[in-house]
Amino acid sequence: MPSSTRPADQKDSSSAPVTGLSLSAVATGFLVALVGYASSVAVVIQGLAGVGADTAQIASGLAALGVSMGLAAILLASWQRKPISIAWTTPGMALLAATGPVAGGFPAAVGAFLTVAVLVMATGLWTPLGRWIAAIPKPLANAMLAGILLKLCLAPFAAMAQAPGLGLLVLVTWAVVGRFARLYAVPAAVAVALAAMALNPPDAGGAFTGFALPSLSLVTPVFTWEALVGVALPLFVVTMASQNIPGLTVLATFGYTPRVPPVFLVTGALSALTAPFGAPTINLAAITAALCAGPDADPQPERRWQAAVVGGIGYILLAGLAAVTATLVLRSPPILIEAVAGLALIGAFGGALLGAVQVEEERVPALMTLLVTASGLSFWGVGSAFWGLLFGGAMHALHHWRPAGSKAV
């Protein structure tokens, strides 16, 4: 590639590897862990609670998630020497919150988590599976995600009707901080909400008792066809389409092309090991991946992998807060938690909505997918995300079907 057209991040790619500890990468890594955790932990808690987990199981799932994300990031980034950042699937957690209880209770949801982990590993071993997921029309995948997120994104405004003071305070904090530092808008709103929860505990729950280490709760997986079709399949699609594929794209924009099979094998294997403790699937990060891979992490691209490693260490440390976080959040007014979760998802909703409707010829199938998904439609215990993708796919096939020998007009 001529030097005049080579991306800035790749200008030193032919030189000898840069060694030594990067202090800027260390700082970025801890920032990634803190922002990633604070921005969406409420979504994770709401998702696990939505499929039937109790407080102890939620704390266990959060702790196991932190450890698995940290180990995956440390292993993959140090092995491949690339800033491979790992996260939980925030859109997938929104899917769980929208799906609600499934037949078989939380053990059935754990069975779905384990199924998704196996599918992710299969994607690393068997490339056609990954191609099938990539072949799902992007407008339909985005529309399904937008339909999942719609109800949660309305929650901040519903909170102002049910708890005007706190709801408005959280919303104003998010708006004002976002005006000057968008990255910190949701963490600031979370901090305000948590402070309000700690200072105003519900009468039934008594005073907040302080810090406690989490303990792991083993849940025996149960496999039901309702959970496999209504939870596992949509969760796998959302995880691949809205996390893993965008995560690889973000890395590519900064000149990094990690070997994909090891990424899926490691994240899938760790997800399978932690699923019995209530932990959903882990995956490539998308937003925080840009922090680790960008020039702010370190001027030398060869040292930015350290940011992902330190981010992994940060997630393992934050796993120790799982019990106090779960207890504090679950003792608060549910609508306040939904409001914080909704604010964390507004950006994702906007991106998904744009991706769903910007191609005119795909707009009607995409809108069909979005509306069916958002409707909460359920048949035979199978949630609306599956039916939205099915109805939208049928509409997509109808719009693209041409009789043999005919020509498109």
LINGI-V531838 format. One record per residue. N is the residue number from 1. RES is the residue in one letter. PSI is psi in whole degrees, 0 to 359 (NA if undefined). OMEGA is omega in radians with two decimals (999 if undefined). Layout:
# LINGI-V531838
N_RES_PSI_OMEGA / N_RES_PSI_OMEGA
This chain:
# LINGI-V531838
1_M_131_3.14 / 2_P_148_-3.09 / 3_S_332_-3.11 / 4_S_340_-3.10 / 5_T_1_-3.10 / 6_R_131_3.10 / 7_P_148_-3.09 / 8_A_324_-3.08 / 9_D_347_-3.10 / 10_Q_8_-2.99 / 11_K_334_-3.12 / 12_D_14_-3.02 / 13_S_338_-3.13 / 14_S_353_-3.12 / 15_S_173_3.12 / 16_A_147_-3.12 / 17_P_137_3.11 / 18_V_130_-3.10 / 19_T_174_3.11 / 20_G_156_-3.14 / 21_L_133_3.12 / 22_S_114_-3.13 / 23_L_325_3.11 / 24_S_325_3.08 / 25_A_322_3.09 / 26_V_314_3.14 / 27_A_318_3.12 / 28_T_319_-3.13 / 29_G_315_3.11 / 30_F_325_3.08 / 31_L_318_3.12 / 32_V_314_-3.13 / 33_A_315_-3.10 / 34_L_313_-3.13 / 35_V_316_-3.14 / 36_G_321_-3.13 / 37_Y_309_-3.04 / 38_A_331_-3.06 / 39_S_334_-2.99 / 40_S_10_-3.14 / 41_V_329_3.11 / 42_A_326_3.11 / 43_V_319_3.13 / 44_V_314_-3.14 / 45_I_317_-3.14 / 46_Q_322_3.12 / 47_G_315_3.13 / 48_L_319_3.10 / 49_A_325_-3.12 / 50_G_329_-3.14 / 51_V_17_2.92 / 52_G_6_3.14 / 53_A_141_3.04 / 54_D_181_-3.04 / 55_T_315_-3.13 / 56_A_320_3.14 / 57_Q_325_3.09 / 58_I_315_3.10 / 59_A_320_3.10 / 60_S_314_3.14 / 61_G_319_3.11 / 62_L_316_3.14 / 63_A_314_3.14 / 64_A_323_3.09 / 65_L_314_-3.13 / 66_G_316_-3.14 / 67_V_315_-3.10 / 68_S_319_3.09 / 69_M_316_-3.13 / 70_G_313_-3.14 / 71_L_318_-3.13 / 72_A_316_-3.13 / 73_A_315_-3.14 / 74_I_314_-3.10 / 75_L_308_-3.04 / 76_L_317_-3.10 / 77_A_318_-3.13 / 78_S_330_-3.14 / 79_W_309_-3.07 / 80_Q_355_-3.13 / 81_R_44_3.09 / 82_K_150_-3.08 / 83_P_69_-3.11 / 84_I_103_-3.09 / 85_S_138_-3.08 / 86_I_148_-3.13 / 87_A_170_2.94 / 88_W_165_-3.09 / 89_T_93_-3.13 / 90_T_313_3.07 / 91_P_325_3.09 / 92_G_322_3.08 / 93_M_324_3.04 / 94_A_323_3.06 / 95_L_315_3.14 / 96_L_319_3.13 / 97_A_322_-3.13 / 98_A_331_-3.11 / 99_T_316_-3.13 / 100_G_188_-3.08 / 101_P_144_3.12 / 102_V_161_3.10 / 103_A_127_-3.08 / 104_G_353_3.08 / 105_G_201_-3.09 / 106_F_325_3.06 / 107_P_326_3.08 / 108_A_323_3.07 / 109_A_321_3.08 / 110_V_321_3.05 / 111_G_323_3.09 / 112_A_320_3.10 / 113_F_316_-3.13 / 114_L_322_3.11 / 115_T_316_3.12 / 116_V_319_3.12 / 117_A_317_3.12 / 118_V_320_3.12 / 119_L_322_3.11 / 120_V_317_3.08 / 121_M_320_3.12 / 122_A_326_3.10 / 123_T_324_3.10 / 124_G_330_-3.10 / 125_L_329_-3.02 / 126_W_99_-3.01 / 127_T_330_3.11 / 128_P_328_3.14 / 129_L_318_3.08 / 130_G_323_3.12 / 131_R_324_3.10 / 132_W_317_3.12 / 133_I_316_3.13 / 134_A_336_-3.12 / 135_A_345_3.07 / 136_I_125_-3.11 / 137_P_129_-3.08 / 138_K_322_3.08 / 139_P_324_3.13 / 140_L_317_3.11 / 141_A_318_3.11 / 142_N_322_3.14 / 143_A_320_3.08 / 144_M_316_3.14 / 145_L_318_3.12 / 146_A_321_3.10 / 147_G_322_3.10 / 148_I_319_-3.02 / 149_L_341_-2.99 / 150_L_310_-3.08 / 151_K_319_3.14 / 152_L_324_-3.13 / 153_C_343_3.05 / 154_L_345_-3.04 / 155_A_323_3.14 / 156_P_327_-3.10 / 157_F_330_2.99 / 158_A_327_3.14 / 159_A_326_-3.13 / 160_M_335_3.10 / 161_A_323_-3.08 / 162_Q_325_3.12 / 163_A_77_-2.96 / 164_P_315_-3.07 / 165_G_304_-3.10 / 166_L_318_-3.12 / 167_G_316_3.14 / 168_L_322_3.13 / 169_L_315_3.12 / 170_V_317_-3.11 / 171_L_317_-3.14 / 172_V_319_3.10 / 173_T_313_3.14 / 174_W_316_-3.09 / 175_A_315_-3.07 / 176_V_312_3.13 / 177_V_321_3.12 / 178_G_333_3.11 / 179_R_327_-3.06 / 180_F_331_-3.11 / 181_A_87_-3.02 / 182_R_325_-3.10 / 183_L_330_-3.04 / 184_Y_4_-3.05 / 185_A_308_-3.11 / 186_V_315_3.06 / 187_P_322_3.11 / 188_A_318_3.10 / 189_A_321_3.09 / 190_V_317_-3.14 / 191_A_317_3.12 / 192_V_316_3.14 / 193_A_317_3.14 / 194_L_321_3.10 / 195_A_319_3.11 / 196_A_322_3.12 / 197_M_318_-3.10 / 198_A_323_-3.10 / 199_L_339_-3.10 / 200_N_66_3.13 / 201_P_150_3.10 / 202_P_147_-3.10 / 203_D_322_-3.07 / 204_A_334_-3.06 / 205_G_346_-3.12 / 206_G_188_-3.09 / 207_A_153_3.10 / 208_F_131_-2.99 / 209_T_354_3.05 / 210_G_199_-2.99 / 211_F_142_3.03 / 212_A_139_3.09 / 213_L_144_3.13 / 214_P_155_3.02 / 215_S_148_-3.10 / 216_L_134_3.11 / 217_S_117_-3.12 / 218_L_128_3.11 / 219_V_122_3.11 / 220_T_119_-3.10 / 221_P_142_3.04 / 222_V_134_-3.09 / 223_F_114_3.06 / 224_T_149_-3.10 / 225_W_330_3.10 / 226_E_316_3.14 / 227_A_324_-3.14 / 228_L_317_-3.12 / 229_V_319_-3.04 / 230_G_339_-3.11 / 231_V_305_-3.01 / 232_A_312_-3.09 / 233_L_308_3.10 / 234_P_324_3.14 / 235_L_321_3.10 / 236_F_315_-3.14 / 237_V_314_-3.13 / 238_V_318_-3.13 / 239_T_317_-3.13 / 240_M_315_-3.01 / 241_A_328_-3.05 / 242_S_355_3.14 / 243_Q_299_-3.02 / 244_N_312_-3.13 / 245_I_312_3.05 / 246_P_324_3.12 / 247_G_316_3.09 / 248_L_323_3.13 / 249_T_316_3.12 / 250_V_315_3.12 / 251_L_319_-3.12 / 252_A_325_-3.14 / 253_T_336_3.10 / 254_F_9_3.04 / 255_G_14_-3.13 / 256_Y_130_3.10 / 257_T_83_-3.13 / 258_P_155_3.04 / 259_R_122_-2.96 / 260_V_315_-3.10 / 261_P_315_3.11 / 262_P_327_3.13 / 263_V_312_-3.12 / 264_F_324_3.14 / 265_L_317_-3.12 / 266_V_311_-3.13 / 267_T_322_3.11 / 268_G_318_-3.13 / 269_A_315_3.12 / 270_L_324_3.08 / 271_S_320_3.12 / 272_A_322_-3.13 / 273_L_326_-3.08 / 274_T_349_3.14 / 275_A_317_3.13 / 276_P_348_3.07 / 277_F_12_3.07 / 278_G_11_-3.08 / 279_A_126_3.03 / 280_P_183_-3.07 / 281_T_143_2.97 / 282_I_162_-3.03 / 283_N_178_3.06 / 284_L_141_3.03 / 285_A_154_3.09 / 286_A_299_-3.09 / 287_I_308_-3.11 / 288_T_341_3.08 / 289_A_325_3.14 / 290_A_329_3.10 / 291_L_315_-3.13 / 292_C_325_-3.04 / 293_A_348_-3.06 / 294_G_170_-3.08 / 295_P_339_3.11 / 296_D_335_3.12 / 297_A_319_3.08 / 298_D_141_3.10 / 299_P_333_-3.14 / 300_Q_115_-3.13 / 301_P_331_-3.08 / 302_E_348_-3.11 / 303_R_359_-3.06 / 304_R_344_3.09 / 305_W_335_3.13 / 306_Q_328_3.11 / 307_A_319_3.12 / 308_A_322_3.11 / 309_V_313_3.14 / 310_V_324_3.04 / 311_G_321_3.08 / 312_G_318_3.08 / 313_I_320_3.11 / 314_G_319_3.12 / 315_Y_322_3.12 / 316_I_319_3.10 / 317_L_319_-3.14 / 318_L_339_3.08 / 319_A_333_3.11 / 320_G_344_3.12 / 321_L_4_-3.02 / 322_A_315_-3.07 / 323_A_313_-3.11 / 324_V_323_3.12 / 325_T_312_-3.13 / 326_A_316_-3.12 / 327_T_314_-3.10 / 328_L_316_-3.11 / 329_V_316_-3.07 / 330_L_343_3.10 / 331_R_356_-3.10 / 332_S_167_3.06 / 333_P_127_-3.09 / 334_P_323_-3.09 / 335_I_331_3.12 / 336_L_320_3.08 / 337_I_318_3.09 / 338_E_323_3.13 / 339_A_314_3.12 / 340_V_316_3.12 / 341_A_319_-3.14 / 342_G_319_3.10 / 343_L_323_3.13 / 344_A_340_-3.03 / 345_L_358_-3.08 / 346_I_317_3.12 / 347_G_317_3.12 / 348_A_322_3.12 / 349_F_316_3.14 / 350_G_317_3.11 / 351_G_319_3.13 / 352_A_319_3.14 / 353_L_317_3.10 / 354_L_315_3.12 / 355_G_335_-3.11 / 356_A_324_-2.94 / 357_V_357_-3.01 / 358_Q_338_3.08 / 359_V_114_-2.97 / 360_E_318_-3.08 / 361_E_344_3.10 / 362_E_3_-2.97 / 363_R_316_-3.10 / 364_V_311_3.06 / 365_P_322_3.14 / 366_A_317_3.11 / 367_L_324_3.05 / 368_M_314_3.11 / 369_T_313_-3.11 / 370_L_312_-3.04 / 371_L_319_3.11 / 372_V_318_3.12 / 373_T_316_-3.11 / 374_A_340_-3.07 / 375_S_339_-3.05 / 376_G_14_-3.14 / 377_L_135_-3.13 / 378_S_132_3.04 / 379_F_135_3.06 / 380_W_32_3.11 / 381_G_3_-3.13 / 382_V_128_-3.03 / 383_G_173_-2.98 / 384_S_336_-3.13 / 385_A_317_3.12 / 386_F_314_-3.10 / 387_W_326_3.08 / 388_G_315_3.12 / 389_L_323_-3.14 / 390_L_311_-3.13 / 391_F_317_3.12 / 392_G_321_3.09 / 393_G_321_3.10 / 394_A_319_3.11 / 395_M_321_3.09 / 396_H_315_3.13 / 397_A_321_3.13 / 398_L_318_-3.11 / 399_H_335_-3.11 / 400_H_0_-3.12 / 401_W_136_3.08 / 402_R_134_3.06 / 403_P_150_-3.14 / 404_A_130_3.10 / 405_G_350_-3.13 / 406_S_162_3.13 / 407_K_144_3.09 / 408_A_145_3.11 / 409_V_NA_999
